[in-house]
Amino acid sequence: MSDANHPCLRCGACCASFRVAFHWSETDAHPGGITPAALTEPLDPHRVVMRGTYGGAPLRCGQLRGAVAVDAHCGIYPLRPSPCREVRPAWEDGAPSAQCDKARALHGMAPLTPESWRSDSAQN
């Protein structure tokens, strides 16, 4: 499947559904951290959250570009923190994902299926 057909490049539901909290050492304020600290806010003494994912409604990561279910994608994809890297789209690797299904349902989208990953029938 080409990157252009990847269902996540149209979805964005997870980025507009969940708090993204992680240890501050993942930010570029720490040697080896990559997520820009300027895009986060403190959660507690050891954790930060991506701006837009905590404490307000509607929840939407500040780095989400485009419209959910249309053309959404991450504006800092190579620099995203571990919670974002750990989200697995349903059926991408042949297994379901309750987190993906929940996020899509919150935005009125059908769950992904194994057929969603066929390059000739990629669907949202």
C-alpha positions in Angstrom: 0.0 0.0 0.0 1.4 3.4 -0.9 1.6 6.1 1.8 -1.0 8.1 -0.1 -3.6 5.3 0.5 -2.8 4.9 4.2 -6.1 5.2 6.1 -4.4 7.3 8.8 -3.7 10.0 6.3 -7.4 10.7 6.1 -8.6 9.8 9.6 -7.0 11.8 12.4 -9.6 10.5 14.9 -7.0 9.4 17.5 -5.5 12.9 17.5 -8.8 14.4 18.2 -9.9 11.9 20.8 -7.2 11.1 23.4 -4.9 12.9 25.8 -1.3 12.6 24.7 0.7 12.5 27.9 4.4 11.4 28.1 7.6 11.9 30.2 9.1 15.3 29.6 12.4 13.6 28.6 10.9 12.8 25.2 11.0 16.5 24.4 13.9 18.3 22.9 14.5 20.0 26.3 16.3 16.8 27.2 19.3 15.4 25.4 18.0 12.7 23.0 14.4 14.0 23.2 12.8 14.8 19.8 9.3 16.2 20.4 9.4 20.0 20.5 8.8 21.1 24.1 7.2 24.3 22.8 4.3 22.2 21.6 3.6 20.7 25.0 2.3 21.9 28.4 3.0 20.5 31.9 0.7 17.8 33.2 2.5 17.0 36.5 6.2 17.2 37.7 7.3 14.4 35.3 4.8 14.4 32.4 3.8 16.8 29.7 0.9 16.7 27.2 0.6 17.7 23.6 -1.2 21.1 23.5 -4.9 20.6 22.7 -5.2 17.1 24.2 -6.0 18.0 27.8 -8.2 20.2 29.8 -10.4 21.6 27.2 -13.1 20.8 24.7 -13.1 20.0 21.9 -10.0 17.8 22.3 -7.7 18.1 19.3 -3.9 17.9 19.2 -2.4 21.2 18.1 -0.3 19.4 15.5 -3.2 17.7 13.8 -3.5 19.2 10.3 -6.5 19.0 8.1 -10.1 17.8 8.8 -10.8 14.6 10.7 -12.1 11.9 8.4 -11.1 13.9 5.3 -7.4 14.7 5.1 -6.0 14.7 8.6 -2.4 14.1 9.3 0.3 14.8 11.9 2.2 18.0 11.4 5.3 16.7 13.3 5.0 13.0 12.4 8.8 12.2 12.6 9.0 14.0 16.0 5.8 12.6 17.5 6.0 11.3 21.1 5.7 7.6 22.2 2.0 7.6 22.8 1.4 8.5 19.2 4.0 6.0 18.0 2.3 3.3 20.0 -1.2 3.8 18.6 -1.9 1.0 16.2 -4.5 1.4 13.4 -6.9 -1.5 13.4 -5.8 -4.3 11.1 -2.6 -2.6 9.8 -0.6 -5.5 11.2 -3.4 -8.1 11.0 -4.9 -7.4 14.4 -7.8 -5.3 15.7 -7.3 -2.1 17.7 -9.9 -1.1 20.3 -8.2 2.3 20.6 -8.5 2.9 16.9 -12.1 1.7 16.8 -13.1 3.9 19.8 -11.5 7.0 18.3 -13.2 6.4 14.9 -16.6 5.8 16.6 -16.3 9.1 18.5 -16.1 10.8 15.2 -18.9 8.9 13.5 -16.6 6.8 11.4 -16.8 3.1 10.7 -14.0 0.9 12.1 -11.2 -0.1 9.8 -11.3 -3.7 8.5 -8.7 -5.9 6.9 -10.1 -4.7 3.5 -9.1 -1.1 4.5 -5.5 -2.1 3.9 -5.8 -3.3 0.3 -4.3 -0.7 -2.0 -7.0 -1.1 -4.6 -9.8 -0.5 -2.1 -8.3 1.7 0.6 -11.2 3.4 2.4 -11.7 5.7 5.3 
